[in-house]
Amino acid sequence: MEKENVTSISEITPEDNPDNSVNEASLKQYRPLYKAVCRGDWKAANDFLKEHPEGMTSKIDGLGSTALHIAAGFGHLHIVEELVKLMSKQDLELKYHQSVVAFFEAVDTGIVEMAEFMIKKNTNLVIIPNMQSSSCHICCFHWSNKNGSLPLFNHPIGRTFT
């Protein structure tokens, strides 16, 4: 189950990023990656990343999201899996301007496999606080898609927080 509404990159601008860490030139450079990830086109995204490996962890939209944040937010499990394979454990902890790791986006979609795939690479993801200083476990109860959160509490790390 993937989200269908793709936000145009022109709708997300550097002005949406309060810390001004994303500029127009950067958005233009990563526009092909952004569009490929939004469409769920791993081949195009991977081709871009082969030419621009720094794009793996770069901020590619006006909010400072990485390709992983965007893929997780749109529910593109296949892209999340491929990106996670290529990323380091520390890369999975990258946050965009609202202090949200991509793992929060995965949980929010309710696609349990996506969140579990990330946890297998980095178990610290379940304890990283978001902008309200809440761990993912607390947020899981407040988000609208509670079904996605329940299996996370069966994870060994998660049990320590219930």
FIMARVEX-990240 format. One record per residue (C-alpha): residue number from 0; residue in one letter; z negated, x, y negated. Coordinates in pm, whole numbers. Layout:
BEGIN
{NUM 'A' {Z X Y}}
...
REM end
This chain:
BEGIN
{0 'M' {0 0 0}}
{1 'E' {122 186 -309}}
{2 'K' {96 88 -673}}
{3 'E' {430 -21 -813}}
{4 'N' {395 -10 -1192}}
{5 'V' {498 332 -1318}}
{6 'T' {371 423 -1662}}
{7 'S' {638 584 -1873}}
{8 'I' {554 938 -1979}}
{9 'S' {643 832 -2333}}
{10 'E' {348 591 -2322}}
{11 'I' {100 870 -2248}}
{12 'T' {97 1112 -2537}}
{13 'P' {-111 1411 -2643}}
{14 'E' {-289 1178 -2887}}
{15 'D' {-437 1003 -2581}}
{16 'N' {-608 1331 -2494}}
{17 'P' {-909 1380 -2722}}
{18 'D' {-951 1749 -2647}}
{19 'N' {-587 1815 -2746}}
{20 'S' {-534 2030 -2438}}
{21 'V' {-190 1885 -2372}}
{22 'N' {98 1944 -2609}}
{23 'E' {443 1789 -2638}}
{24 'A' {619 2101 -2505}}
{25 'S' {405 2095 -2192}}
{26 'L' {479 1726 -2137}}
{27 'K' {850 1791 -2170}}
{28 'Q' {838 2085 -1930}}
{29 'Y' {659 1884 -1660}}
{30 'R' {840 1552 -1715}}
{31 'P' {1055 1594 -1398}}
{32 'L' {741 1657 -1189}}
{33 'Y' {560 1364 -1347}}
{34 'K' {849 1127 -1282}}
{35 'A' {898 1249 -924}}
{36 'V' {530 1198 -843}}
{37 'C' {523 853 -1004}}
{38 'R' {827 751 -797}}
{39 'G' {671 890 -482}}
{40 'D' {955 1139 -442}}
{41 'W' {798 1436 -264}}
{42 'K' {1129 1619 -222}}
{43 'A' {1193 1624 -597}}
{44 'A' {830 1712 -672}}
{45 'N' {830 1993 -416}}
{46 'D' {1162 2130 -546}}
{47 'F' {1013 2139 -896}}
{48 'L' {696 2311 -773}}
{49 'K' {895 2577 -590}}
{50 'E' {1053 2674 -922}}
{51 'H' {735 2619 -1126}}
{52 'P' {433 2687 -900}}
{53 'E' {196 2669 -1198}}
{54 'G' {284 2299 -1214}}
{55 'M' {55 2244 -916}}
{56 'T' {-252 2263 -1139}}
{57 'S' {-100 2201 -1482}}
{58 'K' {-170 1902 -1702}}
{59 'I' {147 1697 -1675}}
{60 'D' {71 1385 -1877}}
{61 'G' {-94 1308 -2209}}
{62 'L' {-428 1243 -2041}}
{63 'G' {-438 1588 -1887}}
{64 'S' {-379 1466 -1532}}
{65 'T' {-245 1695 -1264}}
{66 'A' {21 1594 -1012}}
{67 'L' {-262 1524 -765}}
{68 'H' {-435 1285 -1006}}
{69 'I' {-111 1098 -1057}}
{70 'A' {-16 1085 -688}}
{71 'A' {-364 960 -597}}
{72 'G' {-365 704 -878}}
{73 'F' {-31 563 -765}}
{74 'G' {-143 558 -403}}
{75 'H' {122 801 -279}}
{76 'L' {-58 920 34}}
{77 'H' {230 1138 152}}
{78 'I' {240 1330 -176}}
{79 'V' {-138 1366 -189}}
{80 'E' {-136 1513 161}}
{81 'E' {135 1764 73}}
{82 'L' {-31 1867 -254}}
{83 'V' {-372 1906 -92}}
{84 'K' {-220 2132 175}}
{85 'L' {-87 2359 -101}}
{86 'M' {-397 2356 -324}}
{87 'S' {-719 2555 -300}}
{88 'K' {-1058 2390 -264}}
{89 'Q' {-1125 2469 -631}}
{90 'D' {-795 2313 -738}}
{91 'L' {-916 1981 -594}}
{92 'E' {-1205 1991 -842}}
{93 'L' {-978 1996 -1150}}
{94 'K' {-1059 1716 -1391}}
{95 'Y' {-857 1542 -1655}}
{96 'H' {-999 1467 -1999}}
{97 'Q' {-1228 1188 -1883}}
{98 'S' {-1393 1427 -1636}}
{99 'V' {-1243 1256 -1333}}
{100 'V' {-1138 1453 -1026}}
{101 'A' {-839 1324 -829}}
{102 'F' {-1078 1220 -552}}
{103 'F' {-1208 940 -778}}
{104 'E' {-850 818 -817}}
{105 'A' {-807 820 -439}}
{106 'V' {-1123 618 -385}}
{107 'D' {-1020 376 -657}}
{108 'T' {-692 297 -478}}
{109 'G' {-880 195 -165}}
{110 'I' {-659 413 54}}
{111 'V' {-931 559 272}}
{112 'E' {-705 813 441}}
{113 'M' {-626 968 105}}
{114 'A' {-991 1022 18}}
{115 'E' {-1072 1147 366}}
{116 'F' {-786 1399 353}}
{117 'M' {-929 1543 31}}
{118 'I' {-1284 1555 170}}
{119 'K' {-1165 1753 472}}
{120 'K' {-1051 2027 235}}
{121 'N' {-1347 2013 -5}}
{122 'T' {-1667 1831 87}}
{123 'N' {-1808 1890 -264}}
{124 'L' {-1577 1620 -401}}
{125 'V' {-1824 1343 -312}}
{126 'I' {-2098 1493 -529}}
{127 'I' {-1899 1587 -840}}
{128 'P' {-2005 1358 -1126}}
{129 'N' {-1754 1170 -1338}}
{130 'M' {-1767 1097 -1712}}
{131 'Q' {-2074 874 -1669}}
{132 'S' {-2249 1143 -1460}}
{133 'S' {-2212 924 -1153}}
{134 'S' {-2120 1066 -817}}
{135 'C' {-1836 908 -629}}
{136 'H' {-2084 719 -411}}
{137 'I' {-2233 535 -706}}
{138 'C' {-1890 458 -850}}
{139 'C' {-1767 323 -517}}
{140 'F' {-2002 29 -551}}
{141 'H' {-1884 -54 -901}}
{142 'W' {-1511 -31 -849}}
{143 'S' {-1320 -341 -756}}
{144 'N' {-1193 -212 -422}}
{145 'K' {-1517 -168 -229}}
{146 'N' {-1343 -156 109}}
{147 'G' {-1216 192 29}}
{148 'S' {-1564 326 -27}}
{149 'L' {-1747 223 287}}
{150 'P' {-1607 489 524}}
{151 'L' {-1705 760 278}}
{152 'F' {-2070 681 347}}
{153 'N' {-2009 767 712}}
{154 'H' {-1904 1116 612}}
{155 'P' {-2182 1375 677}}
{156 'I' {-2196 1468 308}}
{157 'G' {-2201 1104 203}}
{158 'R' {-2496 1015 424}}
{159 'T' {-2720 1243 223}}
{160 'F' {-2667 1023 -84}}
{161 'T' {-2724 677 64}}
REM end
